[in-house]
Amino acid sequence: MRTTVVMDDIVLRQVKQYARSRSISLSRAMQELVQQGLDPGPPAPTAETGKLTPFRLPKGSPTVTSARVSGLEDVGTRHPSRRPVGHAG
């Protein structure tokens, strides 16, 4: 099925990055991400250690590196009207 989707530029960049990191088409990436959102499965087990809460990522998730985290932090500072999930204020 063919359709038109309207989304923020930042979301499109993230979907494109997801597709590139898995060597899949943009359409396939959208399908996977929407399916994950609709059926996320059981919550990942967590274990609290001090102030950090480690968690398991879904199978096939890209590796979380400090550079990736820094890049995401930079994106958040460029969009002051958008707050991270769970942000109080």
Biopython code that builds the backbone (N, CA, C, O; Angstrom):
import numpy as np
from Bio.PDB.StructureBuilder import StructureBuilder

atoms = [
    (1, "MET", "N", (0.845, -1.179, 0.000)),
    (1, "MET", "CA", (0.000, 0.000, 0.000)),
    (1, "MET", "C", (0.889, 1.240, 0.000)),
    (1, "MET", "O", (1.945, 1.258, 0.632)),
    (2, "ARG", "N", (0.465, 2.241, -0.691)),
    (2, "ARG", "CA", (1.216, 3.491, -0.802)),
    (2, "ARG", "C", (0.447, 4.574, -0.060)),
    (2, "ARG", "O", (-0.777, 4.659, -0.161)),
    (3, "THR", "N", (1.181, 5.408, 0.695)),
    (3, "THR", "CA", (0.535, 6.488, 1.436)),
    (3, "THR", "C", (1.513, 7.641, 1.622)),
    (3, "THR", "O", (2.703, 7.504, 1.341)),
    (4, "THR", "N", (1.012, 8.765, 2.093)),
    (4, "THR", "CA", (1.842, 9.931, 2.400)),
    (4, "THR", "C", (1.865, 10.102, 3.909)),
    (4, "THR", "O", (0.831, 10.015, 4.571)),
    (5, "VAL", "N", (3.049, 10.346, 4.443)),
    (5, "VAL", "CA", (3.211, 10.538, 5.882)),
    (5, "VAL", "C", (3.855, 11.896, 6.117)),
    (5, "VAL", "O", (4.841, 12.234, 5.463)),
    (6, "VAL", "N", (3.309, 12.675, 7.042)),
    (6, "VAL", "CA", (3.871, 13.970, 7.398)),
    (6, "VAL", "C", (4.515, 13.827, 8.769)),
    (6, "VAL", "O", (3.881, 13.351, 9.710)),
    (7, "MET", "N", (5.791, 14.242, 8.884)),
    (7, "MET", "CA", (6.493, 14.138, 10.164)),
    (7, "MET", "C", (7.520, 15.255, 10.273)),
    (7, "MET", "O", (7.906, 15.864, 9.276)),
    (8, "ASP", "N", (7.956, 15.514, 11.504)),
    (8, "ASP", "CA", (8.987, 16.518, 11.743)),
    (8, "ASP", "C", (10.287, 16.106, 11.064)),
    (8, "ASP", "O", (10.567, 14.916, 10.920)),
    (9, "ASP", "N", (11.075, 17.083, 10.651)),
    (9, "ASP", "CA", (12.361, 16.814, 10.008)),
    (9, "ASP", "C", (13.259, 15.953, 10.889)),
    (9, "ASP", "O", (13.940, 15.056, 10.392)),
    (10, "ILE", "N", (13.264, 16.218, 12.184)),
    (10, "ILE", "CA", (14.131, 15.467, 13.101)),
    (10, "ILE", "C", (13.730, 13.991, 13.128)),
    (10, "ILE", "O", (14.588, 13.111, 13.195)),
    (11, "VAL", "N", (12.431, 13.727, 13.076)),
    (11, "VAL", "CA", (11.955, 12.337, 13.078)),
    (11, "VAL", "C", (12.361, 11.654, 11.778)),
    (11, "VAL", "O", (12.792, 10.501, 11.793)),
    (12, "LEU", "N", (12.230, 12.350, 10.661)),
    (12, "LEU", "CA", (12.634, 11.786, 9.379)),
    (12, "LEU", "C", (14.121, 11.457, 9.386)),
    (12, "LEU", "O", (14.518, 10.399, 8.897)),
    (13, "ARG", "N", (14.945, 12.341, 9.928)),
    (13, "ARG", "CA", (16.389, 12.071, 10.014)),
    (13, "ARG", "C", (16.652, 10.826, 10.852)),
    (13, "ARG", "O", (17.510, 10.012, 10.508)),
    (14, "GLN", "N", (15.914, 10.677, 11.951)),
    (14, "GLN", "CA", (16.105, 9.505, 12.805)),
    (14, "GLN", "C", (15.682, 8.216, 12.103)),
    (14, "GLN", "O", (16.341, 7.185, 12.239)),
    (15, "VAL", "N", (14.595, 8.276, 11.363)),
    (15, "VAL", "CA", (14.137, 7.094, 10.617)),
    (15, "VAL", "C", (15.153, 6.743, 9.527)),
    (15, "VAL", "O", (15.453, 5.569, 9.310)),
    (16, "LYS", "N", (15.676, 7.753, 8.849)),
    (16, "LYS", "CA", (16.695, 7.501, 7.824)),
    (16, "LYS", "C", (17.947, 6.891, 8.427)),
    (16, "LYS", "O", (18.545, 5.989, 7.841)),
    (17, "GLN", "N", (18.348, 7.377, 9.597)),
    (17, "GLN", "CA", (19.520, 6.815, 10.279)),
    (17, "GLN", "C", (19.258, 5.364, 10.665)),
    (17, "GLN", "O", (20.135, 4.513, 10.517)),
    (18, "TYR", "N", (18.068, 5.082, 11.154)),
    (18, "TYR", "CA", (17.669, 3.722, 11.508)),
    (18, "TYR", "C", (17.784, 2.820, 10.278)),
    (18, "TYR", "O", (18.326, 1.718, 10.357)),
    (19, "ALA", "N", (17.270, 3.295, 9.145)),
    (19, "ALA", "CA", (17.320, 2.512, 7.907)),
    (19, "ALA", "C", (18.765, 2.274, 7.461)),
    (19, "ALA", "O", (19.132, 1.155, 7.103)),
    (20, "ARG", "N", (19.582, 3.332, 7.485)),
    (20, "ARG", "CA", (20.992, 3.194, 7.079)),
    (20, "ARG", "C", (21.739, 2.225, 7.981)),
    (20, "ARG", "O", (22.532, 1.412, 7.507)),
    (21, "SER", "N", (21.483, 2.314, 9.290)),
    (21, "SER", "CA", (22.224, 1.457, 10.232)),
    (21, "SER", "C", (21.886, -0.015, 10.054)),
    (21, "SER", "O", (22.638, -0.882, 10.500)),
    (22, "ARG", "N", (20.762, -0.308, 9.408)),
    (22, "ARG", "CA", (20.347, -1.694, 9.198)),
    (22, "ARG", "C", (20.374, -2.102, 7.722)),
    (22, "ARG", "O", (20.013, -3.225, 7.371)),
    (23, "SER", "N", (20.807, -1.176, 6.867)),
    (23, "SER", "CA", (20.855, -1.418, 5.417)),
    (23, "SER", "C", (19.503, -1.874, 4.879)),
    (23, "SER", "O", (19.406, -2.857, 4.145)),
    (24, "ILE", "N", (18.452, -1.128, 5.266)),
    (24, "ILE", "CA", (17.107, -1.421, 4.787)),
    (24, "ILE", "C", (16.521, -0.159, 4.160)),
    (24, "ILE", "O", (17.045, 0.940, 4.341)),
    (25, "SER", "N", (15.432, -0.333, 3.423)),
    (25, "SER", "CA", (14.790, 0.818, 2.779)),
    (25, "SER", "C", (14.088, 1.686, 3.823)),
    (25, "SER", "O", (13.817, 1.248, 4.941)),
    (26, "LEU", "N", (13.802, 2.921, 3.431)),
    (26, "LEU", "CA", (13.074, 3.832, 4.300)),
    (26, "LEU", "C", (11.681, 3.268, 4.600)),
    (26, "LEU", "O", (11.197, 3.369, 5.727)),
    (27, "SER", "N", (11.047, 2.681, 3.598)),
    (27, "SER", "CA", (9.719, 2.081, 3.806)),
    (27, "SER", "C", (9.777, 0.953, 4.834)),
    (27, "SER", "O", (8.925, 0.859, 5.718)),
    (28, "ARG", "N", (10.787, 0.106, 4.706)),
    (28, "ARG", "CA", (10.930, -1.013, 5.658)),
    (28, "ARG", "C", (11.208, -0.469, 7.062)),
    (28, "ARG", "O", (10.679, -0.994, 8.041)),
    (29, "ALA", "N", (12.024, 0.565, 7.166)),
    (29, "ALA", "CA", (12.332, 1.162, 8.470)),
    (29, "ALA", "C", (11.064, 1.712, 9.112)),
    (29, "ALA", "O", (10.824, 1.498, 10.301)),
    (30, "MET", "N", (10.245, 2.425, 8.322)),
    (30, "MET", "CA", (8.984, 2.956, 8.856)),
    (30, "MET", "C", (8.092, 1.823, 9.343)),
    (30, "MET", "O", (7.488, 1.910, 10.413)),
    (31, "GLN", "N", (8.015, 0.757, 8.547)),
    (31, "GLN", "CA", (7.177, -0.381, 8.921)),
    (31, "GLN", "C", (7.652, -0.995, 10.239)),
    (31, "GLN", "O", (6.840, -1.270, 11.122)),
    (32, "GLU", "N", (8.958, -1.212, 10.376)),
    (32, "GLU", "CA", (9.498, -1.799, 11.608)),
    (32, "GLU", "C", (9.238, -0.899, 12.814)),
    (32, "GLU", "O", (8.820, -1.374, 13.870)),
    (33, "LEU", "N", (9.485, 0.390, 12.655)),
    (33, "LEU", "CA", (9.330, 1.307, 13.782)),
    (33, "LEU", "C", (7.873, 1.449, 14.206)),
    (33, "LEU", "O", (7.572, 1.495, 15.399)),
    (34, "VAL", "N", (6.985, 1.518, 13.248)),
    (34, "VAL", "CA", (5.560, 1.605, 13.588)),
    (34, "VAL", "C", (5.125, 0.321, 14.277)),
    (34, "VAL", "O", (4.405, 0.366, 15.274)),
    (35, "GLN", "N", (5.558, -0.827, 13.754)),
    (35, "GLN", "CA", (5.183, -2.100, 14.368)),
    (35, "GLN", "C", (5.713, -2.183, 15.804)),
    (35, "GLN", "O", (5.004, -2.647, 16.698)),
    (36, "GLN", "N", (6.939, -1.743, 16.028)),
    (36, "GLN", "CA", (7.496, -1.748, 17.385)),
    (36, "GLN", "C", (6.670, -0.863, 18.307)),
    (36, "GLN", "O", (6.440, -1.214, 19.465)),
    (37, "GLY", "N", (6.228, 0.270, 17.807)),
    (37, "GLY", "CA", (5.423, 1.176, 18.613)),
    (37, "GLY", "C", (4.051, 0.621, 18.930)),
    (37, "GLY", "O", (3.512, 0.856, 20.011)),
    (38, "LEU", "N", (3.484, -0.119, 17.983)),
    (38, "LEU", "CA", (2.164, -0.695, 18.188)),
    (38, "LEU", "C", (2.206, -1.950, 19.051)),
    (38, "LEU", "O", (1.258, -2.238, 19.781)),
    (39, "ASP", "N", (3.304, -2.694, 18.966)),
    (39, "ASP", "CA", (3.426, -3.952, 19.702)),
    (39, "ASP", "C", (4.819, -4.038, 20.317)),
    (39, "ASP", "O", (5.649, -4.820, 19.854)),
    (40, "PRO", "N", (5.086, -3.240, 21.359)),
    (40, "PRO", "CA", (6.432, -3.200, 21.918)),
    (40, "PRO", "C", (6.849, -4.475, 22.644)),
    (40, "PRO", "O", (8.024, -4.637, 22.974)),
    (41, "GLY", "N", (5.900, -5.386, 22.900)),
    (41, "GLY", "CA", (6.238, -6.615, 23.617)),
    (41, "GLY", "C", (6.359, -6.352, 25.101)),
    (41, "GLY", "O", (6.053, -5.258, 25.574)),
    (42, "PRO", "N", (6.805, -7.358, 25.837)),
    (42, "PRO", "CA", (6.923, -7.189, 27.278)),
    (42, "PRO", "C", (8.025, -6.194, 27.625)),
    (42, "PRO", "O", (9.001, -6.070, 26.885)),
    (43, "PRO", "N", (7.880, -5.482, 28.744)),
    (43, "PRO", "CA", (8.937, -4.540, 29.124)),
    (43, "PRO", "C", (10.241, -5.281, 29.395)),
    (43, "PRO", "O", (10.253, -6.398, 29.913)),
    (44, "ALA", "N", (11.329, -4.628, 29.033)),
    (44, "ALA", "CA", (12.648, -5.219, 29.259)),
    (44, "ALA", "C", (12.945, -5.253, 30.751)),
    (44, "ALA", "O", (12.610, -4.316, 31.474)),
    (45, "PRO", "N", (13.575, -6.334, 31.214)),
    (45, "PRO", "CA", (13.925, -6.391, 32.642)),
    (45, "PRO", "C", (14.954, -5.313, 32.983)),
    (45, "PRO", "O", (15.832, -5.001, 32.179)),
    (46, "THR", "N", (14.833, -4.759, 34.171)),
    (46, "THR", "CA", (15.776, -3.737, 34.611)),
    (46, "THR", "C", (16.348, -4.126, 35.969)),
    (46, "THR", "O", (15.773, -4.938, 36.693)),
    (47, "ALA", "N", (17.462, -3.545, 36.289)),
    (47, "ALA", "CA", (18.084, -3.751, 37.594)),
    (47, "ALA", "C", (18.707, -2.431, 38.006)),
    (47, "ALA", "O", (19.561, -1.899, 37.297)),
    (48, "GLU", "N", (18.292, -1.902, 39.135)),
    (48, "GLU", "CA", (18.820, -0.614, 39.569)),
    (48, "GLU", "C", (20.159, -0.797, 40.279)),
    (48, "GLU", "O", (20.327, -1.689, 41.111)),
    (49, "THR", "N", (21.107, 0.074, 39.925)),
    (49, "THR", "CA", (22.420, 0.083, 40.563)),
    (49, "THR", "C", (22.784, 1.536, 40.818)),
    (49, "THR", "O", (23.160, 2.255, 39.893)),
    (50, "GLY", "N", (22.676, 1.964, 42.046)),
    (50, "GLY", "CA", (22.979, 3.356, 42.364)),
    (50, "GLY", "C", (22.012, 4.286, 41.658)),
    (50, "GLY", "O", (20.796, 4.120, 41.763)),
    (51, "LYS", "N", (22.548, 5.271, 40.935)),
    (51, "LYS", "CA", (21.708, 6.246, 40.245)),
    (51, "LYS", "C", (21.378, 5.825, 38.812)),
    (51, "LYS", "O", (20.527, 6.443, 38.173)),
    (52, "LEU", "N", (22.034, 4.793, 38.303)),
    (52, "LEU", "CA", (21.796, 4.344, 36.936)),
    (52, "LEU", "C", (20.843, 3.162, 36.920)),
    (52, "LEU", "O", (20.898, 2.298, 37.795)),
    (53, "THR", "N", (19.985, 3.124, 35.940)),
    (53, "THR", "CA", (19.090, 1.991, 35.765)),
    (53, "THR", "C", (19.406, 1.349, 34.420)),
    (53, "THR", "O", (18.943, 1.829, 33.385)),
    (54, "PRO", "N", (20.189, 0.268, 34.419)),
    (54, "PRO", "CA", (20.480, -0.398, 33.140)),
    (54, "PRO", "C", (19.229, -1.093, 32.613)),
    (54, "PRO", "O", (18.349, -1.469, 33.387)),
    (55, "PHE", "N", (19.154, -1.260, 31.308)),
    (55, "PHE", "CA", (18.009, -1.934, 30.697)),
    (55, "PHE", "C", (18.467, -2.623, 29.428)),
    (55, "PHE", "O", (19.502, -2.279, 28.857)),
    (56, "ARG", "N", (17.695, -3.585, 28.999)),
    (56, "ARG", "CA", (18.004, -4.319, 27.771)),
    (56, "ARG", "C", (17.276, -3.655, 26.599)),
    (56, "ARG", "O", (16.090, -3.333, 26.682)),
    (57, "LEU", "N", (18.014, -3.460, 25.512)),
    (57, "LEU", "CA", (17.424, -2.906, 24.304)),
    (57, "LEU", "C", (16.793, -4.029, 23.487)),
    (57, "LEU", "O", (17.222, -5.179, 23.577)),
    (58, "PRO", "N", (15.782, -3.703, 22.695)),
    (58, "PRO", "CA", (15.191, -4.723, 21.831)),
    (58, "PRO", "C", (16.232, -5.286, 20.866)),
    (58, "PRO", "O", (17.168, -4.590, 20.473)),
    (59, "LYS", "N", (16.061, -6.543, 20.493)),
    (59, "LYS", "CA", (16.975, -7.192, 19.567)),
    (59, "LYS", "C", (17.072, -6.384, 18.281)),
    (59, "LYS", "O", (16.056, -5.939, 17.746)),
    (60, "GLY", "N", (18.286, -6.193, 17.785)),
    (60, "GLY", "CA", (18.499, -5.451, 16.551)),
    (60, "GLY", "C", (18.697, -3.959, 16.744)),
    (60, "GLY", "O", (18.909, -3.234, 15.771)),
    (61, "SER", "N", (18.629, -3.483, 17.991)),
    (61, "SER", "CA", (18.826, -2.056, 18.246)),
    (61, "SER", "C", (20.283, -1.682, 17.988)),
    (61, "SER", "O", (21.181, -2.492, 18.220)),
    (62, "PRO", "N", (20.523, -0.459, 17.509)),
    (62, "PRO", "CA", (21.911, -0.042, 17.308)),
    (62, "PRO", "C", (22.618, 0.103, 18.649)),
    (62, "PRO", "O", (21.982, 0.347, 19.674)),
    (63, "THR", "N", (23.929, -0.047, 18.630)),
    (63, "THR", "CA", (24.732, 0.086, 19.833)),
    (63, "THR", "C", (24.644, 1.510, 20.363)),
    (63, "THR", "O", (24.741, 2.470, 19.599)),
    (64, "VAL", "N", (24.462, 1.644, 21.664)),
    (64, "VAL", "CA", (24.419, 2.960, 22.299)),
    (64, "VAL", "C", (25.843, 3.310, 22.717)),
    (64, "VAL", "O", (26.423, 2.668, 23.592)),
    (65, "THR", "N", (26.391, 4.328, 22.084)),
    (65, "THR", "CA", (27.742, 4.786, 22.406)),
    (65, "THR", "C", (27.667, 6.167, 23.039)),
    (65, "THR", "O", (26.646, 6.847, 22.933)),
    (66, "SER", "N", (28.731, 6.577, 23.688)),
    (66, "SER", "CA", (28.740, 7.915, 24.287)),
    (66, "SER", "C", (28.612, 8.984, 23.196)),
    (66, "SER", "O", (28.000, 10.029, 23.421)),
    (67, "ALA", "N", (29.185, 8.729, 22.018)),
    (67, "ALA", "CA", (29.073, 9.689, 20.913)),
    (67, "ALA", "C", (27.609, 9.811, 20.459)),
    (67, "ALA", "O", (27.139, 10.910, 20.164)),
    (68, "ARG", "N", (26.901, 8.694, 20.407)),
    (68, "ARG", "CA", (25.483, 8.723, 20.003)),
    (68, "ARG", "C", (24.651, 9.486, 21.036)),
    (68, "ARG", "O", (23.782, 10.281, 20.678)),
    (69, "VAL", "N", (24.926, 9.235, 22.324)),
    (69, "VAL", "CA", (24.213, 9.938, 23.390)),
    (69, "VAL", "C", (24.492, 11.437, 23.305)),
    (69, "VAL", "O", (23.574, 12.248, 23.421)),
    (70, "SER", "N", (25.752, 11.804, 23.102)),
    (70, "SER", "CA", (26.104, 13.225, 22.977)),
    (70, "SER", "C", (25.384, 13.861, 21.800)),
    (70, "SER", "O", (24.916, 14.995, 21.893)),
    (71, "GLY", "N", (25.295, 13.129, 20.686)),
    (71, "GLY", "CA", (24.591, 13.648, 19.519)),
    (71, "GLY", "C", (23.121, 13.871, 19.807)),
    (71, "GLY", "O", (22.547, 14.866, 19.364)),
    (72, "LEU", "N", (22.504, 12.962, 20.544)),
    (72, "LEU", "CA", (21.100, 13.118, 20.900)),
    (72, "LEU", "C", (20.912, 14.270, 21.879)),
    (72, "LEU", "O", (19.913, 14.986, 21.809)),
    (73, "GLU", "N", (21.862, 14.455, 22.791)),
    (73, "GLU", "CA", (21.789, 15.592, 23.714)),
    (73, "GLU", "C", (21.869, 16.894, 22.932)),
    (73, "GLU", "O", (21.153, 17.848, 23.239)),
    (74, "ASP", "N", (22.744, 16.942, 21.914)),
    (74, "ASP", "CA", (22.876, 18.135, 21.081)),
    (74, "ASP", "C", (21.570, 18.431, 20.359)),
    (74, "ASP", "O", (21.174, 19.592, 20.258)),
    (75, "VAL", "N", (20.898, 17.409, 19.859)),
    (75, "VAL", "CA", (19.621, 17.591, 19.169)),
    (75, "VAL", "C", (18.612, 18.212, 20.122)),
    (75, "VAL", "O", (17.863, 19.106, 19.728)),
    (76, "GLY", "N", (18.579, 17.753, 21.373)),
    (76, "GLY", "CA", (17.646, 18.294, 22.363)),
    (76, "GLY", "C", (17.885, 19.757, 22.655)),
    (76, "GLY", "O", (16.932, 20.494, 22.910)),
    (77, "THR", "N", (19.134, 20.200, 22.627)),
    (77, "THR", "CA", (19.427, 21.597, 22.913)),
    (77, "THR", "C", (19.074, 22.501, 21.734)),
    (77, "THR", "O", (18.897, 23.706, 21.916)),
    (78, "ARG", "N", (18.970, 21.940, 20.529)),
    (78, "ARG", "CA", (18.600, 22.754, 19.356)),
    (78, "ARG", "C", (17.096, 22.943, 19.260)),
    (78, "ARG", "O", (16.626, 23.779, 18.488)),
    (79, "HIS", "N", (16.331, 22.174, 20.035)),
    (79, "HIS", "CA", (14.874, 22.265, 20.001)),
    (79, "HIS", "C", (14.356, 22.521, 21.411)),
    (79, "HIS", "O", (13.817, 21.617, 22.049)),
    (80, "PRO", "N", (14.519, 23.768, 21.908)),
    (80, "PRO", "CA", (14.126, 24.046, 23.291)),
    (80, "PRO", "C", (12.646, 23.835, 23.562)),
    (80, "PRO", "O", (12.263, 23.624, 24.713)),
    (81, "SER", "N", (11.797, 23.886, 22.532)),
    (81, "SER", "CA", (10.371, 23.682, 22.769)),
    (81, "SER", "C", (10.033, 22.212, 22.941)),
    (81, "SER", "O", (8.943, 21.873, 23.402)),
    (82, "ARG", "N", (10.964, 21.334, 22.574)),
    (82, "ARG", "CA", (10.739, 19.898, 22.719)),
    (82, "ARG", "C", (11.503, 19.406, 23.932)),
    (82, "ARG", "O", (12.721, 19.557, 24.015)),
    (83, "ARG", "N", (10.790, 18.824, 24.861)),
    (83, "ARG", "CA", (11.428, 18.316, 26.064)),
    (83, "ARG", "C", (11.522, 16.806, 25.971)),
    (83, "ARG", "O", (10.632, 16.165, 25.412)),
    (84, "PRO", "N", (12.606, 16.216, 26.518)),
    (84, "PRO", "CA", (12.695, 14.765, 26.544)),
    (84, "PRO", "C", (11.539, 14.177, 27.353)),
    (84, "PRO", "O", (11.001, 14.831, 28.247)),
    (85, "VAL", "N", (11.171, 12.963, 27.038)),
    (85, "VAL", "CA", (10.123, 12.270, 27.768)),
    (85, "VAL", "C", (10.502, 12.216, 29.234)),
    (85, "VAL", "O", (11.641, 11.895, 29.570)),
    (86, "GLY", "N", (9.561, 12.526, 30.108)),
    (86, "GLY", "CA", (9.823, 12.489, 31.538)),
    (86, "GLY", "C", (10.420, 13.773, 32.087)),
    (86, "GLY", "O", (10.698, 13.860, 33.283)),
    (87, "HIS", "N", (10.624, 14.777, 31.233)),
    (87, "HIS", "CA", (11.215, 16.035, 31.671)),
    (87, "HIS", "C", (10.173, 16.853, 32.441)),
    (87, "HIS", "O", (9.074, 17.099, 31.943)),
    (88, "ALA", "N", (10.519, 17.258, 33.622)),
    (88, "ALA", "CA", (9.622, 18.108, 34.406)),
    (88, "ALA", "C", (9.925, 19.563, 34.093)),
    (88, "ALA", "O", (11.085, 19.942, 33.926)),
    (89, "GLY", "N", (8.913, 20.350, 34.017)),
    (89, "GLY", "CA", (9.183, 21.761, 33.807)),
    (89, "GLY", "C", (8.144, 22.383, 33.061)),
    (89, "GLY", "O", (8.211, 23.583, 32.791)),
]
sb = StructureBuilder()
sb.init_structure("model")
sb.init_model(0)
sb.init_chain("A")
sb.init_seg("    ")
for serial, (resi, resn, name, xyz) in enumerate(atoms, 1):
    if name == "N":
        sb.init_residue(resn, " ", resi, " ")
    sb.init_atom(name, np.array(xyz, "f"), 0.0, 1.0, " ", f" {name:<3s}", serial, name[0])
structure = sb.get_structure()
